[in-house]
Amino acid sequence: MIKMKWLVLSLTLFNMLGCQSMAQPNVTVGSAGLSEPLNIVAQVRKNNIDFRKLSQQHNRPIVALVLGSGGARGYAHIGVIQVLEQQGIHPDFIVGTSAGSIVGSIYASGKTANELRDIALNMKVNDVRDIKLDMKGILDGKKVENYINQLVNNIPLQQLKIPMYVVATELGQGNKVVFNYGNTGQAVRASVSIPSMFVPTKIGETEYVDGGLVSPVPVDVARDLGADIIIAVDILAQPIHTETSNVWGLFNQNINIMQNHLAQQELQHADIVIQPDLREKAHIFDLKGRESTIQAGIDAAENQLHSILSVFQQKQRLHQQKFLQLTAQD
């Protein structure tokens, strides 16, 4: 009887459960077809891109786009990217946590904002939801991994068109991990593995869970990598706007309180913070209202355009002054 109640409860949860993943478009396949299946697991390797050196060589500031965690609210990232594209702003690299790793990795593969929108609006939940009755979680996550790899054409992290860094949490010690090499889908799977919902992602002998536990908006990662301008997108719902009359609302509230505290610490180090108004548009597991959530991202980015352009002008002036000083010394 207990097992039957657990099964019924689990199936009910799955029907309610959205996913942090994006939708599946018609994948464009080149003349050689999809890439061979990935054999190299997601890894953390020494970063071989010296962004500070690139900044000096090209005499311009390095721009990082940081996409935060927030479940289905991640659709708002697409709206922000759309506005940045329209302004001719293209990041030199992307750092993503959880939902941000999904949008970020697909965008880094070469997709445009319009393609991201099409993917989002055509998503089917069963494309990414795989039920697994396990003591550690109720979703396996393998479908998420495969789905992302299909969308990025099986391209590993180190070969994406835009350098991509995926943040996850090492479960054993609770350490922040930044994947930059190997299986893109596997790295994203690790980054979105919400504890107790997803079974932890096991890579080798190590288990990984959602990156939002340690870095909901990974600004510090971008700064450490050498970014001069950091555009951070914070999609966490404010706790005061979260429904708490049911179990899902309470679950949301626990996540919001925990992650908001961590996020505020890192957001202080960003040059531009974009915070879409997502109070009731999309809860963490809600897949409805995708259009309104994307629009919230557009609205928030457009409201920040003056600040964005001002920061770019200021940073460019400072960069040129520094360049002239170095030239004079030579």
DODO-70599 format. One record per residue (C-alpha): residue number from 0; residue in three letters; chain; x, y, z. Coordinates in Angstrom, 3 decimals. Example, Ala and Ser with C-alpha at 12.3 -4.5 7.8 and 13.67 -1.06 7.14 Angstrom:
// residues 2
+-----+--------+--------+----------+----------+----------+
: num : residu : chaine :       c1 :       c2 :       c3 :
+-----+--------+--------+----------+----------+----------+
:   0 :    ALA :      A :   12.300 :   -4.500 :    7.800 :
:   1 :    SER :      A :   13.670 :   -1.060 :    7.140 :
+-----+--------+--------+----------+----------+----------+
***
This chain:
// residues 330
+-----+--------+--------+----------+----------+----------+
: num : residu : chaine :       c1 :       c2 :       c3 :
+-----+--------+--------+----------+----------+----------+
:   0 :    MET :      A :    0.000 :    0.000 :    0.000 :
:   1 :    ILE :      A :    2.822 :    2.371 :    0.878 :
:   2 :    LYS :      A :    4.563 :    1.628 :   -2.427 :
:   3 :    MET :      A :    1.330 :    2.301 :   -4.301 :
:   4 :    LYS :      A :    0.842 :    5.657 :   -2.544 :
:   5 :    TRP :      A :    4.447 :    6.583 :   -3.410 :
:   6 :    LEU :      A :    3.859 :    5.679 :   -7.031 :
:   7 :    VAL :      A :    0.658 :    7.733 :   -7.223 :
:   8 :    LEU :      A :    2.351 :   10.682 :   -5.520 :
:   9 :    SER :      A :    5.329 :   10.467 :   -7.866 :
:  10 :    LEU :      A :    3.178 :   10.368 :  -10.981 :
:  11 :    THR :      A :    1.214 :   13.354 :   -9.698 :
:  12 :    LEU :      A :    4.425 :   15.266 :   -9.164 :
:  13 :    PHE :      A :    5.618 :   14.442 :  -12.656 :
:  14 :    ASN :      A :    2.409 :   15.740 :  -14.164 :
:  15 :    MET :      A :    2.948 :   19.000 :  -12.302 :
:  16 :    LEU :      A :    6.656 :   19.074 :  -12.977 :
:  17 :    GLY :      A :    8.018 :   21.279 :  -15.663 :
:  18 :    CYS :      A :   11.624 :   21.142 :  -16.666 :
:  19 :    GLN :      A :   14.443 :   23.617 :  -16.740 :
:  20 :    SER :      A :   15.236 :   22.632 :  -20.283 :
:  21 :    MET :      A :   14.499 :   24.319 :  -23.562 :
:  22 :    ALA :      A :   12.397 :   23.039 :  -26.405 :
:  23 :    GLN :      A :   13.354 :   20.834 :  -29.316 :
:  24 :    PRO :      A :   13.452 :   22.473 :  -32.745 :
:  25 :    ASN :      A :   13.961 :   20.907 :  -36.103 :
:  26 :    VAL :      A :   17.654 :   20.200 :  -35.763 :
:  27 :    THR :      A :   19.659 :   21.312 :  -38.765 :
:  28 :    VAL :      A :   22.048 :   18.585 :  -39.814 :
:  29 :    GLY :      A :   25.107 :   19.338 :  -41.904 :
:  30 :    SER :      A :   26.230 :   17.345 :  -44.896 :
:  31 :    ALA :      A :   28.131 :   14.986 :  -42.655 :
:  32 :    GLY :      A :   25.149 :   14.506 :  -40.343 :
:  33 :    LEU :      A :   25.233 :   14.807 :  -36.567 :
:  34 :    SER :      A :   28.586 :   14.576 :  -34.856 :
:  35 :    GLU :      A :   29.693 :   11.259 :  -33.460 :
:  36 :    PRO :      A :   28.406 :   10.479 :  -29.947 :
:  37 :    LEU :      A :   30.461 :   12.144 :  -27.250 :
:  38 :    ASN :      A :   33.024 :    9.854 :  -25.663 :
:  39 :    ILE :      A :   34.675 :   12.420 :  -23.397 :
:  40 :    VAL :      A :   32.807 :   13.078 :  -20.171 :
:  41 :    ALA :      A :   32.246 :   16.591 :  -18.852 :
:  42 :    GLN :      A :   35.408 :   17.798 :  -17.171 :
:  43 :    VAL :      A :   37.080 :   20.704 :  -15.446 :
:  44 :    ARG :      A :   40.313 :   21.564 :  -17.216 :
:  45 :    LYS :      A :   42.711 :   24.468 :  -17.022 :
:  46 :    ASN :      A :   41.222 :   27.291 :  -19.045 :
:  47 :    ASN :      A :   43.248 :   27.654 :  -22.240 :
:  48 :    ILE :      A :   41.704 :   30.986 :  -23.254 :
:  49 :    ASP :      A :   43.488 :   34.012 :  -21.836 :
:  50 :    PHE :      A :   40.729 :   36.616 :  -21.992 :
:  51 :    ARG :      A :   42.911 :   39.316 :  -20.449 :
:  52 :    LYS :      A :   45.464 :   38.832 :  -23.200 :
:  53 :    LEU :      A :   42.724 :   38.877 :  -25.827 :
:  54 :    SER :      A :   41.483 :   42.146 :  -24.387 :
:  55 :    GLN :      A :   44.915 :   43.707 :  -24.861 :
:  56 :    GLN :      A :   45.360 :   42.273 :  -28.334 :
:  57 :    HIS :      A :   42.014 :   43.556 :  -29.595 :
:  58 :    ASN :      A :   42.089 :   46.778 :  -27.568 :
:  59 :    ARG :      A :   38.591 :   46.363 :  -26.203 :
:  60 :    PRO :      A :   36.888 :   45.139 :  -23.033 :
:  61 :    ILE :      A :   35.910 :   41.479 :  -22.723 :
:  62 :    VAL :      A :   32.168 :   40.953 :  -22.275 :
:  63 :    ALA :      A :   30.727 :   38.068 :  -20.257 :
:  64 :    LEU :      A :   27.064 :   37.073 :  -20.170 :
:  65 :    VAL :      A :   26.119 :   35.416 :  -16.873 :
:  66 :    LEU :      A :   22.827 :   33.507 :  -16.854 :
:  67 :    GLY :      A :   21.430 :   32.515 :  -13.478 :
:  68 :    SER :      A :   19.299 :   29.690 :  -12.135 :
:  69 :    GLY :      A :   15.525 :   29.752 :  -11.775 :
:  70 :    GLY :      A :   13.808 :   26.781 :  -13.416 :
:  71 :    ALA :      A :   11.139 :   27.624 :  -15.984 :
:  72 :    ARG :      A :   11.891 :   31.298 :  -15.401 :
:  73 :    GLY :      A :   14.938 :   30.603 :  -17.576 :
:  74 :    TYR :      A :   12.814 :   31.495 :  -20.600 :
:  75 :    ALA :      A :   13.431 :   35.120 :  -19.616 :
:  76 :    HIS :      A :   17.094 :   34.668 :  -20.566 :
:  77 :    ILE :      A :   15.959 :   34.366 :  -24.179 :
:  78 :    GLY :      A :   14.298 :   37.771 :  -24.076 :
:  79 :    VAL :      A :   17.445 :   39.357 :  -22.673 :
:  80 :    ILE :      A :   19.590 :   37.745 :  -25.368 :
:  81 :    GLN :      A :   17.182 :   39.030 :  -28.028 :
:  82 :    VAL :      A :   17.621 :   42.642 :  -26.885 :
:  83 :    LEU :      A :   21.406 :   42.303 :  -26.634 :
:  84 :    GLU :      A :   21.539 :   40.874 :  -30.161 :
:  85 :    GLN :      A :   19.470 :   43.768 :  -31.479 :
:  86 :    GLN :      A :   21.979 :   46.174 :  -29.929 :
:  87 :    GLY :      A :   24.900 :   44.335 :  -31.505 :
:  88 :    ILE :      A :   26.154 :   43.099 :  -28.136 :
:  89 :    HIS :      A :   27.684 :   39.640 :  -28.386 :
:  90 :    PRO :      A :   29.410 :   38.070 :  -25.374 :
:  91 :    ASP :      A :   32.983 :   36.838 :  -25.570 :
:  92 :    PHE :      A :   31.997 :   34.023 :  -23.233 :
:  93 :    ILE :      A :   29.013 :   32.757 :  -21.250 :
:  94 :    VAL :      A :   28.722 :   31.396 :  -17.714 :
:  95 :    GLY :      A :   25.537 :   29.567 :  -16.779 :
:  96 :    THR :      A :   24.041 :   27.895 :  -13.741 :
:  97 :    SER :      A :   21.110 :   25.468 :  -13.878 :
:  98 :    ALA :      A :   18.463 :   26.987 :  -16.209 :
:  99 :    GLY :      A :   21.097 :   29.461 :  -17.334 :
: 100 :    SER :      A :   23.360 :   26.612 :  -18.418 :
: 101 :    ILE :      A :   20.605 :   25.303 :  -20.675 :
: 102 :    VAL :      A :   19.930 :   28.572 :  -22.478 :
: 103 :    GLY :      A :   23.615 :   29.474 :  -22.443 :
: 104 :    SER :      A :   24.871 :   26.243 :  -23.975 :
: 105 :    ILE :      A :   22.297 :   26.299 :  -26.768 :
: 106 :    TYR :      A :   23.077 :   29.951 :  -27.507 :
: 107 :    ALA :      A :   26.818 :   29.225 :  -27.381 :
: 108 :    SER :      A :   26.360 :   26.550 :  -30.052 :
: 109 :    GLY :      A :   25.452 :   29.244 :  -32.559 :
: 110 :    LYS :      A :   21.676 :   29.549 :  -32.223 :
: 111 :    THR :      A :   20.153 :   33.017 :  -32.559 :
: 112 :    ALA :      A :   17.646 :   34.536 :  -30.143 :
: 113 :    ASN :      A :   14.839 :   33.807 :  -32.609 :
: 114 :    GLU :      A :   15.910 :   30.177 :  -32.803 :
: 115 :    LEU :      A :   16.003 :   29.998 :  -29.006 :
: 116 :    ARG :      A :   12.451 :   31.345 :  -28.922 :
: 117 :    ASP :      A :   11.269 :   28.728 :  -31.401 :
: 118 :    ILE :      A :   12.916 :   26.007 :  -29.362 :
: 119 :    ALA :      A :   11.246 :   27.231 :  -26.175 :
: 120 :    LEU :      A :    7.763 :   27.571 :  -27.623 :
: 121 :    ASN :      A :    7.801 :   24.132 :  -29.236 :
: 122 :    MET :      A :    9.143 :   22.161 :  -26.292 :
: 123 :    LYS :      A :    7.400 :   18.980 :  -25.214 :
: 124 :    VAL :      A :    7.850 :   18.030 :  -21.583 :
: 125 :    ASN :      A :    8.397 :   14.364 :  -22.385 :
: 126 :    ASP :      A :   11.390 :   15.294 :  -24.525 :
: 127 :    VAL :      A :   13.314 :   15.937 :  -21.327 :
: 128 :    ARG :      A :   11.417 :   14.218 :  -18.522 :
: 129 :    ASP :      A :   12.414 :   10.678 :  -17.605 :
: 130 :    ILE :      A :   10.712 :    9.187 :  -14.576 :
: 131 :    LYS :      A :   12.896 :    7.144 :  -12.267 :
: 132 :    LEU :      A :   11.693 :    5.969 :   -8.874 :
: 133 :    ASP :      A :   14.930 :    6.173 :   -6.970 :
: 134 :    MET :      A :   15.851 :    6.837 :   -3.358 :
: 135 :    LYS :      A :   17.854 :    9.887 :   -4.517 :
: 136 :    GLY :      A :   15.317 :   11.480 :   -6.843 :
: 137 :    ILE :      A :   12.337 :   11.084 :   -9.132 :
: 138 :    LEU :      A :   13.880 :   12.247 :  -12.415 :
: 139 :    ASP :      A :   16.932 :   10.634 :  -13.986 :
: 140 :    GLY :      A :   18.186 :   13.514 :  -16.147 :
: 141 :    LYS :      A :   19.581 :   11.408 :  -18.989 :
: 142 :    LYS :      A :   16.933 :   12.778 :  -21.342 :
: 143 :    VAL :      A :   18.070 :   16.304 :  -20.522 :
: 144 :    GLU :      A :   21.646 :   15.338 :  -21.380 :
: 145 :    ASN :      A :   20.659 :   13.746 :  -24.695 :
: 146 :    TYR :      A :   18.329 :   16.588 :  -25.571 :
: 147 :    ILE :      A :   20.947 :   19.277 :  -25.053 :
: 148 :    ASN :      A :   23.520 :   17.311 :  -27.023 :
: 149 :    GLN :      A :   21.069 :   17.020 :  -29.893 :
: 150 :    LEU :      A :   20.416 :   20.761 :  -29.852 :
: 151 :    VAL :      A :   24.145 :   21.602 :  -29.866 :
: 152 :    ASN :      A :   24.807 :   18.964 :  -32.537 :
: 153 :    ASN :      A :   26.899 :   16.876 :  -30.103 :
: 154 :    ILE :      A :   29.560 :   19.586 :  -29.934 :
: 155 :    PRO :      A :   31.639 :   19.402 :  -26.715 :
: 156 :    LEU :      A :   31.998 :   22.429 :  -24.469 :
: 157 :    GLN :      A :   35.479 :   23.379 :  -25.636 :
: 158 :    GLN :      A :   34.347 :   23.533 :  -29.277 :
: 159 :    LEU :      A :   31.193 :   25.637 :  -28.939 :
: 160 :    LYS :      A :   31.194 :   28.825 :  -31.012 :
: 161 :    ILE :      A :   31.090 :   30.946 :  -27.873 :
: 162 :    PRO :      A :   33.203 :   29.711 :  -24.931 :
: 163 :    MET :      A :   30.795 :   28.255 :  -22.366 :
: 164 :    TYR :      A :   31.297 :   27.560 :  -18.671 :
: 165 :    VAL :      A :   28.766 :   25.433 :  -16.778 :
: 166 :    VAL :      A :   28.488 :   25.657 :  -12.990 :
: 167 :    ALA :      A :   27.474 :   22.656 :  -10.879 :
: 168 :    THR :      A :   27.869 :   21.549 :   -7.256 :
: 169 :    GLU :      A :   30.041 :   18.606 :   -6.229 :
: 170 :    LEU :      A :   27.723 :   16.756 :   -3.867 :
: 171 :    GLY :      A :   30.244 :   15.169 :   -1.509 :
: 172 :    GLN :      A :   31.991 :   18.357 :   -0.363 :
: 173 :    GLY :      A :   29.553 :   20.970 :   -1.621 :
: 174 :    ASN :      A :   32.207 :   22.622 :   -3.794 :
: 175 :    LYS :      A :   31.521 :   24.781 :   -6.832 :
: 176 :    VAL :      A :   32.621 :   23.127 :  -10.073 :
: 177 :    VAL :      A :   32.958 :   24.884 :  -13.437 :
: 178 :    PHE :      A :   32.844 :   22.511 :  -16.406 :
: 179 :    ASN :      A :   34.625 :   23.773 :  -19.518 :
: 180 :    TYR :      A :   35.466 :   20.597 :  -21.436 :
: 181 :    GLY :      A :   33.806 :   17.481 :  -22.796 :
: 182 :    ASN :      A :   30.172 :   16.387 :  -22.946 :
: 183 :    THR :      A :   28.042 :   19.541 :  -23.066 :
: 184 :    GLY :      A :   24.763 :   17.796 :  -22.276 :
: 185 :    GLN :      A :   26.284 :   15.961 :  -19.340 :
: 186 :    ALA :      A :   27.626 :   19.198 :  -17.853 :
: 187 :    VAL :      A :   24.194 :   20.813 :  -18.203 :
: 188 :    ARG :      A :   22.542 :   17.737 :  -16.705 :
: 189 :    ALA :      A :   24.773 :   18.091 :  -13.657 :
: 190 :    SER :      A :   24.030 :   21.811 :  -13.410 :
: 191 :    VAL :      A :   20.228 :   21.322 :  -13.394 :
: 192 :    SER :      A :   20.068 :   18.305 :  -11.053 :
: 193 :    ILE :      A :   17.926 :   19.763 :   -8.277 :
: 194 :    PRO :      A :   18.507 :   17.630 :   -5.157 :
: 195 :    SER :      A :   15.669 :   15.224 :   -4.305 :
: 196 :    MET :      A :   14.016 :   15.948 :   -7.650 :
: 197 :    PHE :      A :   16.767 :   14.746 :   -9.982 :
: 198 :    VAL :      A :   19.013 :   11.816 :   -9.262 :
: 199 :    PRO :      A :   22.522 :   13.304 :   -8.854 :
: 200 :    THR :      A :   24.557 :   13.224 :  -12.054 :
: 201 :    LYS :      A :   27.414 :   10.791 :  -11.657 :
: 202 :    ILE :      A :   30.574 :   11.465 :  -13.651 :
: 203 :    GLY :      A :   33.267 :    8.944 :  -12.906 :
: 204 :    GLU :      A :   32.965 :    8.325 :   -9.181 :
: 205 :    THR :      A :   31.733 :   11.828 :   -8.342 :
: 206 :    GLU :      A :   28.134 :   12.972 :   -7.979 :
: 207 :    TYR :      A :   27.010 :   16.454 :   -8.974 :
: 208 :    VAL :      A :   23.854 :   18.459 :   -8.280 :
: 209 :    ASP :      A :   22.346 :   21.820 :   -9.183 :
: 210 :    GLY :      A :   24.858 :   24.661 :   -9.484 :
: 211 :    GLY :      A :   22.369 :   27.089 :   -7.990 :
: 212 :    LEU :      A :   23.105 :   25.644 :   -4.558 :
: 213 :    VAL :      A :   26.512 :   27.331 :   -4.495 :
: 214 :    SER :      A :   26.337 :   30.008 :   -7.216 :
: 215 :    PRO :      A :   22.836 :   30.981 :   -8.427 :
: 216 :    VAL :      A :   24.211 :   33.825 :  -10.571 :
: 217 :    PRO :      A :   27.896 :   32.966 :  -11.173 :
: 218 :    VAL :      A :   29.328 :   36.466 :  -11.517 :
: 219 :    ASP :      A :   32.551 :   35.646 :   -9.669 :
: 220 :    VAL :      A :   33.380 :   32.891 :  -12.165 :
: 221 :    ALA :      A :   33.147 :   35.413 :  -15.003 :
: 222 :    ARG :      A :   35.317 :   37.923 :  -13.174 :
: 223 :    ASP :      A :   37.956 :   35.306 :  -12.381 :
: 224 :    LEU :      A :   38.052 :   34.327 :  -16.053 :
: 225 :    GLY :      A :   38.974 :   37.886 :  -17.001 :
: 226 :    ALA :      A :   35.743 :   39.655 :  -17.945 :
: 227 :    ASP :      A :   35.867 :   43.453 :  -18.094 :
: 228 :    ILE :      A :   32.104 :   43.855 :  -18.486 :
: 229 :    ILE :      A :   29.728 :   41.416 :  -16.807 :
: 230 :    ILE :      A :   26.071 :   41.392 :  -17.775 :
: 231 :    ALA :      A :   24.294 :   39.284 :  -15.156 :
: 232 :    VAL :      A :   20.721 :   38.071 :  -15.562 :
: 233 :    ASP :      A :   19.031 :   37.275 :  -12.248 :
: 234 :    ILE :      A :   15.764 :   35.370 :  -12.695 :
: 235 :    LEU :      A :   15.211 :   34.300 :   -9.099 :
: 236 :    ALA :      A :   11.737 :   35.151 :   -7.840 :
: 237 :    GLN :      A :   11.639 :   37.404 :   -4.809 :
: 238 :    PRO :      A :   10.519 :   35.426 :   -1.724 :
: 239 :    ILE :      A :    7.779 :   37.936 :   -0.880 :
: 240 :    HIS :      A :    6.046 :   37.107 :   -4.165 :
: 241 :    THR :      A :    6.089 :   33.328 :   -3.790 :
: 242 :    GLU :      A :    2.921 :   31.351 :   -3.068 :
: 243 :    THR :      A :    3.310 :   29.276 :    0.117 :
: 244 :    SER :      A :   -0.130 :   27.688 :    0.535 :
: 245 :    ASN :      A :    0.906 :   24.349 :   -0.980 :
: 246 :    VAL :      A :    3.852 :   21.964 :   -1.045 :
: 247 :    TRP :      A :    5.214 :   23.327 :   -4.325 :
: 248 :    GLY :      A :    5.009 :   26.882 :   -3.063 :
: 249 :    LEU :      A :    6.903 :   25.919 :    0.075 :
: 250 :    PHE :      A :    9.513 :   24.137 :   -2.044 :
: 251 :    ASN :      A :    9.866 :   27.267 :   -4.192 :
: 252 :    GLN :      A :   10.150 :   29.467 :   -1.124 :
: 253 :    ASN :      A :   12.958 :   27.364 :    0.357 :
: 254 :    ILE :      A :   14.917 :   27.631 :   -2.880 :
: 255 :    ASN :      A :   14.209 :   31.343 :   -3.281 :
: 256 :    ILE :      A :   15.359 :   32.255 :    0.229 :
: 257 :    MET :      A :   18.536 :   30.209 :   -0.024 :
: 258 :    GLN :      A :   19.515 :   31.269 :   -3.514 :
: 259 :    ASN :      A :   18.614 :   34.943 :   -3.194 :
: 260 :    HIS :      A :   21.048 :   35.388 :   -0.327 :
: 261 :    LEU :      A :   23.871 :   33.820 :   -2.316 :
: 262 :    ALA :      A :   22.948 :   35.679 :   -5.496 :
: 263 :    GLN :      A :   22.998 :   39.105 :   -3.854 :
: 264 :    GLN :      A :   26.591 :   38.585 :   -2.770 :
: 265 :    GLU :      A :   27.794 :   37.890 :   -6.304 :
: 266 :    LEU :      A :   25.572 :   40.431 :   -8.042 :
: 267 :    GLN :      A :   27.486 :   43.191 :   -6.274 :
: 268 :    HIS :      A :   30.426 :   42.354 :   -8.543 :
: 269 :    ALA :      A :   28.469 :   42.613 :  -11.812 :
: 270 :    ASP :      A :   28.622 :   45.700 :  -14.024 :
: 271 :    ILE :      A :   25.031 :   45.335 :  -15.219 :
: 272 :    VAL :      A :   22.266 :   43.395 :  -13.458 :
: 273 :    ILE :      A :   19.090 :   42.570 :  -15.363 :
: 274 :    GLN :      A :   16.220 :   41.340 :  -13.180 :
: 275 :    PRO :      A :   13.037 :   40.496 :  -15.096 :
: 276 :    ASP :      A :    9.755 :   40.881 :  -13.227 :
: 277 :    LEU :      A :    8.761 :   37.229 :  -12.895 :
: 278 :    ARG :      A :    6.586 :   37.368 :   -9.819 :
: 279 :    GLU :      A :    3.698 :   35.299 :  -11.119 :
: 280 :    LYS :      A :    4.691 :   34.527 :  -14.669 :
: 281 :    ALA :      A :    6.551 :   31.280 :  -14.097 :
: 282 :    HIS :      A :    7.281 :   29.344 :  -10.953 :
: 283 :    ILE :      A :   10.278 :   27.060 :  -10.837 :
: 284 :    PHE :      A :    8.442 :   24.065 :  -12.327 :
: 285 :    ASP :      A :    5.860 :   25.855 :  -14.443 :
: 286 :    LEU :      A :    6.083 :   25.530 :  -18.202 :
: 287 :    LYS :      A :    3.079 :   27.723 :  -18.957 :
: 288 :    GLY :      A :    3.302 :   31.358 :  -19.829 :
: 289 :    ARG :      A :    6.484 :   30.938 :  -21.884 :
: 290 :    GLU :      A :    5.718 :   33.922 :  -24.086 :
: 291 :    SER :      A :    5.111 :   36.226 :  -21.120 :
: 292 :    THR :      A :    8.282 :   35.029 :  -19.439 :
: 293 :    ILE :      A :   10.354 :   35.710 :  -22.572 :
: 294 :    GLN :      A :    8.677 :   39.125 :  -22.826 :
: 295 :    ALA :      A :    9.615 :   39.865 :  -19.212 :
: 296 :    GLY :      A :   13.240 :   39.336 :  -20.213 :
: 297 :    ILE :      A :   12.823 :   41.694 :  -23.163 :
: 298 :    ASP :      A :   11.229 :   44.378 :  -20.991 :
: 299 :    ALA :      A :   13.901 :   44.156 :  -18.296 :
: 300 :    ALA :      A :   16.756 :   44.344 :  -20.814 :
: 301 :    GLU :      A :   15.195 :   47.287 :  -22.654 :
: 302 :    ASN :      A :   14.776 :   49.125 :  -19.356 :
: 303 :    GLN :      A :   18.502 :   48.697 :  -18.764 :
: 304 :    LEU :      A :   19.668 :   49.745 :  -22.219 :
: 305 :    HIS :      A :   20.794 :   53.214 :  -21.135 :
: 306 :    SER :      A :   22.849 :   51.729 :  -18.300 :
: 307 :    ILE :      A :   24.267 :   49.040 :  -20.580 :
: 308 :    LEU :      A :   25.418 :   51.533 :  -23.203 :
: 309 :    SER :      A :   26.846 :   53.845 :  -20.526 :
: 310 :    VAL :      A :   28.869 :   51.022 :  -18.986 :
: 311 :    PHE :      A :   30.190 :   49.994 :  -22.393 :
: 312 :    GLN :      A :   31.277 :   53.552 :  -23.195 :
: 313 :    GLN :      A :   32.930 :   53.996 :  -19.814 :
: 314 :    LYS :      A :   34.764 :   50.677 :  -19.964 :
: 315 :    GLN :      A :   35.908 :   51.346 :  -23.518 :
: 316 :    ARG :      A :   37.343 :   54.720 :  -22.507 :
: 317 :    LEU :      A :   39.171 :   53.216 :  -19.554 :
: 318 :    HIS :      A :   40.481 :   50.436 :  -21.740 :
: 319 :    GLN :      A :   41.795 :   52.835 :  -24.357 :
: 320 :    GLN :      A :   43.435 :   55.005 :  -21.703 :
: 321 :    LYS :      A :   45.187 :   51.978 :  -20.279 :
: 322 :    PHE :      A :   46.256 :   50.925 :  -23.764 :
: 323 :    LEU :      A :   47.729 :   54.374 :  -24.469 :
: 324 :    GLN :      A :   49.617 :   54.330 :  -21.173 :
: 325 :    LEU :      A :   51.133 :   50.946 :  -21.985 :
: 326 :    THR :      A :   52.029 :   52.142 :  -25.489 :
: 327 :    ALA :      A :   53.717 :   55.258 :  -24.086 :
: 328 :    GLN :      A :   55.794 :   53.148 :  -21.710 :
: 329 :    ASP :      A :   57.019 :   51.030 :  -24.623 :
+-----+--------+--------+----------+----------+----------+
***
